Amino acid sequence: MKISAVVLTKNNADKVESLYKLLNGFDEIIFIDDYSADDTKYLCGKYGITYIK
């Protein structure tokens, strides 16, 4: 069985790295973004986090 972590976010680029470290044990991390104006999308790509806008 796979377990995914789903995070709802908006303008939280400063939290992406710490959340990635915290949730790294999950099979998949998904960020659902509410039109952030910061680097959230870029950082999700950097850490291999699934990004949905």
Residue pairs with C-beta under 8 A, 6 or more apart in sequence:
2 27
2 28
3 26
3 27
3 28
4 26
4 27
4 28
4 29
4 30
5 23
5 26
5 28
5 29
5 30
6 30
6 32
7 19
7 23
7 29
7 30
7 31
7 32
8 32
8 34
9 15
9 31
9 32
9 33
9 34
9 36
9 40
10 33
10 34
10 35
10 36
11 36
11 37
11 38
11 40
12 36
12 38
12 40
13 36
13 38
13 39
13 40
13 42
13 43
16 31
16 40
16 43
16 44
16 47
16 49
17 43
17 47
19 29
20 29
20 47
20 49
23 29
28 50
29 47
29 49
29 50
30 49
30 50
30 51
30 52
31 40
31 44
31 49
31 50
31 51
31 52
32 52
33 40
33 41
33 51
33 52
33 53
35 53
40 51
41 51
41 53
43 49
44 50
44 51
45 51
